[in-house]
Amino acid sequence: SSPSSSSSSSTATLSFGPAPLRPAEAVSFSLSQPSSSSACSPSSSSLFPSPFPPILVPSTSPASSGHSGGWRDQPHHLSKEELWIQIRSEAKAAAKAEPALASFMYATVLSHTSFERTMSFLLANKLGSPTMLSTQLMQLFRQVYDEDPGITDAARADLHAVRDRDPACESFAQAVLNFKGYQAIQSYRIAHALWSRGRKALALALQSRISEVFHVDIHPAARLGRGILIDHATGVVIGQTAVVGDNVSMLHHVTLGGSGRSRGIRHPCVGNGALLGAGVTVLGPVSVGAGSKIGAGSVVVHDLPCFCVAVGVPARIVKRNLNSEPVRDMDQCCDFILDYVI
């Protein structure tokens, strides 16, 4: 059964393991200017530890090209404290407008003292089961948030990404409480923190439950940047050695799948600011360059350069040198048909 805010700290006493959580290893993605004159080249940043491949980066600097160099706060973005105040305000307004939701809003948002407490309560109740009780999960999730502030920072970036890029999102509270893509990413981030601390059995158990509840299967060893949007989310699969940069947007039924049976790198690496349309499949240890757009239903089996448009089975490049990141307008139709004549 779902825990109440007043009794959660006293009733949730079961620990899932003796190992204390330390701040999880930071995942950083560089878009620094490379020395190569080619359209894209691998970043040499030491922030990308082996065995994970580097993100492809553009040959021009983000400042001069108008492209984002990974996640950066924008002037309209709220701080963590401002965001929490806004979520509470939106929850109060929703409860007043729809009395049937008043108890839900109180239990999930208004009875809690912080964004982290709300997320712990919400995700624990979503993922709880007869064998992993929601009270136990809530204690675990609180511990992860307390020990690793970077997870909250990433959650804030993801929330702004949803609000900025999804026209169906009318409020922050709506995304937090109702958008399963956002909830699945935050659940993954907790599982990834546990995996990074060596608690792999628990991380895999959470992955299994996340897949059952949200229909999103992200291996806890995969690496996701900040400002991630998974719209609709159903059927998304991201494999163990996959790497996803900052500001990436993808829709339902996207697969970042492996190829082969080797235990090395066998999944894709997606650069900052890329847009993967509905049903896109990227297979094997290939690189999708920063700022690229892949059309719905395409299958990618070869590297793609930065700021290109690719479509088809197998995907082929139909346009190069995009003028802006595709995630800025989320347009999944333009650039694919360049010369259409009846």
N, C-alpha and C positions, 0 to 999 in steps of 0.2 A: 504494500500500500504506500501511497505517497506520504512523505513526511511533512509535518507542519513546520513553519518557521520557528515556532516557539520551543519545539521539543527536539529539533534535529541535532543540536550539539550534545544533548544528554543521552539520546538513544542510539546514535550512530557511533558505536564503540569498536566495531570489528575492523581490524587493519588487514589490508590485502597483502602485506609483505613487510619485512623488517627494514628494507633498504630505504633510507631517507631520500627524499627528492632534493636534488640540487638543481640550480638553474640550468635549463636545457641548453644544449649547444646552439648558438645562434646560427641561423641560416641567412647568409648574406648573398646578394646577387649584384654583380658589378656591371655597369654599363660605361666603364671608363674608356677613353679613346684609345684604340689599339694602334700599333705602329704600322700595320698593314694597310695598303691602299685599296684593298678589295672591299666589296660591299659589306661583307661580314667577315669576322675572324674570331677565333676563340679568345676569351678573356684570359689573361694570365694571372688574375687575382688569386692570391694565396687564401682568400676567404672561401674558396671552393675546394675543400679537402678531398683527397683521394678516398674512395674510388669514384666519386661522382664527377661527371664531365662538366666543363665550363659552359656557361650560357653564351650563345653567340651574341655579339654586340655590334652596333653600327659603327662605321668608320668615322662618322662625324660625331662631334660631341652633342649630348642631349640638349644643351643650352642653345647651340647654334642651329640645330635642326628642328627644334620645337617638339622633340620627343622626350617623354619622361625617362629619366635615368633610374628606373625602379620606383618604389613607393616613396612619395614625398607628400607631406601634409600640404593641402591647399588653403588659401585664405578663408574659405567658408567652412573648413573642417573644424569640428569641435574637439576640445580637450577631453580627456577621460571624465573629468568632473562635470564639465558642461554636457557631455553626452549622457551621463547618468541622470542629470537633472531633466534633460529633454525627454528621455525615455519615461521617467516617472510622470512627467507632465502629460505625455501622450497616453499613458496607461490610465491616468485619472480621467482624462477626457473621454476615453473609450468606455470606461466603466459608467460614466455619467450618461453617455449617449445610448448605451446598450446595457440596461440593468442585468440582463442574463449573463453578462460577462464580468460583473462586478467581483464575484468571489474568485474567479480565475485571475483577474488582474491583481487583486489583493494578494493571493497566495503566491503568485509568480513574480510580481514586481514590487508592489507597494509595501509589502511586509518585510522587505529586505533592505539592508543598509548600503549595498554597493552593487555595481554591475557584476562583479565576480560572484557574489552570493546568488544573484538572480540566475546567472548562467549555470552555476552548480546545481541549483534546485531544478531548473528547467530540464537540463540535459539528464540529470539523474532520474527524473520522473519519466522522461522519454525512453531511456535505455534500461531502466530497471526491469528485472525479471524475477521469477520465483527462486532462481539460484544466485542472482546478483541483485540483492535488495536495493531499492532506491536510497534508503538511508545510508547504506554502506557506500554506494557510489557517490552520494553527495559529500560525504566526509572525504573521500578520496579526491574528488574534483576540487574541493576547497583547498586541500593540501597542495595540489598541483598549482592552482592559481596563486596561492600565497608564496610558494617557493620559486615561481618562475613568472615575474612580471611581464616578460616578453610575450607570453601567451595573451595577456590582456591587450598589449599594444597591437598584436596581430589581429585580435578580434575587433578592435576599434577600426583598424584599417579596412578589414573585410566588410564591416558594417557601413562605412562610408562608401566603399566600392558598390555595394548593393544600392544604396540610396542614390548615388550619382549615376549609375548605369542602367538601372532597371526602372523603366517608366511606370511599371505596375506597383512599385513600392511608394507608398504615400507617407510613411513615417518610419522612424527607427524602430519603434516598438513593434510595428507590423513585421518587419524583417526578423527581429529577434524571436518573436513568439510564434510566427506562422511560416516562415520560409525555411523549408527543410534543407535547402542547399547550404544556407548559412549555418544552420544547426549541425549539419553533417561535417562541415569544415572545422567548426569549433570542437566537435567531438574527436575528430582526427587529431587536432593539435594536442589534445590531452593524451591520446594514445601514443602520439609521436614522442611526447615528453617522457612517458613511461618507457617506451622502447629505448630512447637515448640513455636512460638511466639503468639499463640492463634488465628491466622488468618485462621481458618479452612475452612471457606466457599471459600476463594480464593485458598487455597491449593487444595481443592477438585475440583474446577473448572479447575485448572491447570492439575491435575491428569487425568481428563476426556479428556482434549485436548491432553495431552501427549499420552494417549492410542489411540486416533483417528489418530494422526500423525505418531507415531512410532510403533504402534501395540505392545506396552509394557505397562503393567498395574501394576504399583508399588504404593501401598497406601502410602500417604505422612507420615503416622505414622510409617511405617516400618523403621527398622534401618539397614543401610548398612555401612560396614566398608570401608577401603581404599584399593586401588589396585584391584578394581572389574573389571572383564571382562565379558561382555555379548556378546558372538559372534553370529552374524547374528540377534539375538534378537527377531525376529518375534514370537509372541505368548507367551512371558514370562509374568508370573503373580506372584506377590509377595504380600501376604496379609497383613492386618493391623498390626498384632502383630508379624510378622516374624522378625527374627534377622539374619543378614548375617555378618560373620566376615570378617577380612582382607584377601586379596589375594585369594578370591574365584573366580572361573571361572565357567560359565555356558553357555550352548548353547541354541539354539532356542527351544521354546515350553516347557521350564521348568516351572513347577508350584510349588510354595510353598503355598499350600492351607490350608484353615481352616477346622475344623471338629467340628460339634456341633453348638449350638446356644448361648452358654454362652458368656458373655462379658469379660471373662478373657483371658488368653493365649490360643489361639486355632490354632496357626500357628507354623511352624517349626523354629528351631534354627540351623543354619549351621555354623560349626566351621571354623577357619582360614585355608586357603589353600586347601579347598575341591574343587573337580571337579565334576560337575553335567553334565552328557552327554545329548545329544539332547533328548527331550521328557521325561525327568525324572519328576516324580510327587512325591512330599513329602507331606503327608497329616497329619494334626493334630499337637498337641504340642509335636512333637518328636524332638530329637537332632541328628544331623549328626556330628559325631566327627571330630575334626581337621585333615586335611590331608587325608580324606577319598575320595574314588572314587566310583561314582555310574554310572553303565552302562546305555547306551541309552535305553530309553523306560521302565526303571524300575519304580516300584511303592513302595515307602517306607512308611510304617505305624508303624514301631517300631524304637527305638533308635539304632543308629549304633555307634560302638566304633571308636576311633581315628585310623587313618592310616590303614584302612581296605578297601577291595574291595567288593562291593555288586552289585548284578545283579538279575533281574527277577521280576516276578509279582506273589506274593509279593516278594520284594527284599530279598535275602539271602546272607550271607557273604561267599565268596569263597576264600578269602585270608586275612591274617592279617599281621600286623607289616611291612607295606611297608617301604622300605629303604629311600624313598624321597617323597616330596610332589608331588602329581600327576600334579599340575599346572606347575611344572618346565618343563615337556616335553609335556604336553597336550595330551598324548597318550590315546585314548579312546578305544583301541582294546586289548592291552596287559593285562595280569593278569585275563582275564575273562574265558578263556578256558585253563585249567591247564593240561589236559591229553586228547589230541585229537588223536584218532586212526581211520583210515578208515578200 
